[in-house]
Amino acid sequence: MNRDTALPPLPAKVDLVVVGAGAVGLAHAVEANARGLSVLVVDADARPAGGTARRGGHIAVTTQDSTALACALAARERWLKLGREAGFGVRESGAVVVARHADELAVLDDLVAARAGDAELLDARGVRDRTGTTDTVGGALLPLDLRLHPVSALVGVADWLDGRPQASVAWQATAQTFDAGSGCTLVRTTRGEVVAKRVVVAVGHHVGRLFWDVGSRLVPVDRQLLRVAAPVDDGGHHGPDGPVLVGPGTLLRDDAFAHSRSLGDVRERLRGTRPDLLAADVHVTLVSQPDGSLVLGDGRAPADEPGRSEAVDGLLLQEAAGLLGAGDLEVLGRWTVPEVVRTPGPGPREPFLVTDPLPGVRTVTVADGLATTTALGLAPRVLDELF
């Protein structure tokens, strides 16, 4: 028997079809429903399984810049509201970025000054008291950052949305073609056809399968993550109420640090002492999970090698053990997350690629792993223009 026969039929006509039930797609569906529009979300999988579902769940608000910072701040409030309404946990855990060298602390000092009260510089004792980390000269507390469990949050939002008036979420429905007409688009899926006034395509690194020219503007990258057991003697610092622990590699990754004059000193020192960390783009973040384990991310898998790199895993484990003040960490799981980065171009560097490949059809892609952090704040801007 065809499994689709047991699934409910799709609505014949809606105001908005959203392709993709990850953080970006659901953000647009939630915003559209809040505006009184009828909305259908279609996703090829049977449950959340894309890139945002496989992240650690750190909502890194404070270290964004420009438009991304505005979107992250708006998304923060929307995540808290959705967590209350849909019944999944969103913790105001904050994050602590660790500095091991004076040049790193100088970069964090510049960030704290720029954030005007939304971040706090810590000395070594302040870092130790909050995280248990001892190999440090100081750090920064980022109290606005949030933590959630990605799969639970995405399932919670999808189920909540599916129970709302004029909204439905159709799993196991793969979008195939889009026929743009006069004021509407016929969307063909593996579960039937739907007529939509507007369409948002939010399928991350898969966007090239539907619109090749859009995909050609993105560079696919695999990021390696691990799940590790928390040290038994961590003093409870990394339990459900502890902050996200972030290594100094974030200084070279997140845009908010680019304004610091000391960042060049950090980069030059690492070029001379730890070129392996730079080559693998190691960005250590430790995020506590509901089962007590920690998601450890992430490093870039080599583009010219199949599968994951044991060397990158080794760097992640080495850096994490240093932050935790632990010996060898017990690895409980390993996986990769597909991520896209935008190809270089004119204008300011933003993680958002929004295109209109067909009349009434808009693709929305968030690069650099920032979908969960920014999408709920980006969606209102996209829909303001689309409708």
Disulfide bonds with the S-S distance in Angstrom:
none
